[in-house]
Amino acid sequence: MGNVTRSLDRSGCEWLQYDYRSALMTPDRPGSFSMWRYRKLLPVADGPVRYPLPIGGTPLLPAPALRKTLGTPRLWIKDETRNPTASNKDRATALVIEDGLRRGMDTITTASTGNAAVATAFGAAAAGMRAVIFVSADCRPEKLALMAQAGAWVFQVRDGYAAAVDLSRAAARSFGWLDRNTGANPLTIEAKKTVAFEVWEQLGRRLPDLMILPVGDGPTLVALDKGFTELVNCGLTTRKPRLIGIQAEHCQPLVRAWQDTPAKPADLDPTATVADGIAVLRPAIGEAALTVTRQSGGAMMAVTDTALLSAVSTLADTAGVNAEPAGAAALAGLNNAIAHGLADPSESVVLLVTGRETKASGEPAEQGRVTLIDTLDQVEHALTESH
Ligand SMILES: *Cc1c(COP(=O)(O)O)cnc(C)c1O
């Protein structure tokens, strides 16, 4: 681990900086291609990694058939569905739990649109921690079933995802739990930035011209930019890729902010889109996402549900990649970006495919661990009842 400096930005978010030099990108263990390879640029002290699941080191696929279909000879897919619970949320979960294990914490909490919760439930199960999860009441039943199967406590919050975030953060403060919430825990950005390092290494220590990715709360995009910036700060590259962030037409607060046009109610309905993974009404670090997108020379764009579903099919039948609709958003976005002159088919482009469709079979670990609630008192009650 390099020297770490912590600072707060205007919105109260904490950021970590290192004493940048090229040696920090030297792999921790040269033969291993996992997230921990970049430990010198992560706030993880020496000693064995305790987090038991394999993490990161996901493939960068050349997708020859997809290249041919689209006429994009330098297209790549960074396949984040190959993480242990099939989404990029596993990286943040791993680093937060690693930190918690080192500090002797026994409970982790997060709010989630679904995938962060599944990653937290399974990661906690692997690490022997208790997971207490807050989701919107309309969270997809398939994802709820997975969380329950991994033995998590799941609280469905009637007032939606924003209220779930408030409750999870309040619970972390009141009960002293490990807080994995985006915007609350800078380790989520630290972990997700490793995607930038991997892409750089996988392209032969070079960066693409353009990276396209789905955006919900903003950390995936902000972290990617932080990773690219750290490569610049380490003196390993001079130019960062343009970033194009993709949202769903039915829930596109950041696209409207980008265009400086007021959002209509039909643009802000998280329940109306198939892209549940990125259906966020009030993005936790939306301002930062807009700023780094602007600085990169990129854009924020919206895509329709029809385009998302078609991207799911195209990824399946031309690249052999199984994605959920939010996970396929980058491909839908590439088509849009080319159509609008924001991407050139001849440039090098990496699509970040963030999540796969998954389902649970069998029974939940314990009955009655999924509860509909409105207040923190009800959470405390449910947890103490069980003892
Ligand atoms: C969480 C998530 C994203 C990106 O969301 P951010 O909150 O912006 O980091 C993208 N795709 C899927 C499938 C996700 O679960």
The ligand as a MOL file (V3000), in Angstrom:
LIG
                    3D

  0  0  0     0  0            999 V3000
M  V30 BEGIN CTAB
M  V30 COUNTS 15 15 0 0 0
M  V30 BEGIN ATOM
M  V30 1 C -24.8730 -0.7600 -10.3600 0
M  V30 2 C -24.9090 -1.1010 -11.7900 0
M  V30 3 C -24.3940 -0.2430 -12.7800 0
M  V30 4 C -23.7200 1.0750 -12.5540 0
M  V30 5 O -24.1910 1.7950 -11.5420 0
M  V30 6 P -23.4680 2.9630 -10.7480 0
M  V30 7 O -24.4030 3.0790 -9.5990 0
M  V30 8 O -23.5370 4.1590 -11.6480 0
M  V30 9 O -22.1170 2.5890 -10.3900 0
M  V30 10 C -24.4630 -0.6680 -14.0780 0
M  V30 11 N -24.9980 -1.8590 -14.4070 0
M  V30 12 C -25.4630 -2.7180 -13.5030 0
M  V30 13 C -25.9830 -4.0390 -13.9610 0
M  V30 14 C -25.4410 -2.3650 -12.1590 0
M  V30 15 O -25.9200 -3.2330 -11.2520 0
M  V30 END ATOM
M  V30 BEGIN BOND
M  V30 1 1 1 2
M  V30 2 1 2 3
M  V30 3 2 2 14
M  V30 4 1 3 4
M  V30 5 2 3 10
M  V30 6 1 4 5
M  V30 7 1 5 6
M  V30 8 2 6 7
M  V30 9 1 6 8
M  V30 10 1 6 9
M  V30 11 1 10 11
M  V30 12 2 11 12
M  V30 13 1 12 13
M  V30 14 1 12 14
M  V30 15 1 14 15
M  V30 END BOND
M  V30 END CTAB
M  END
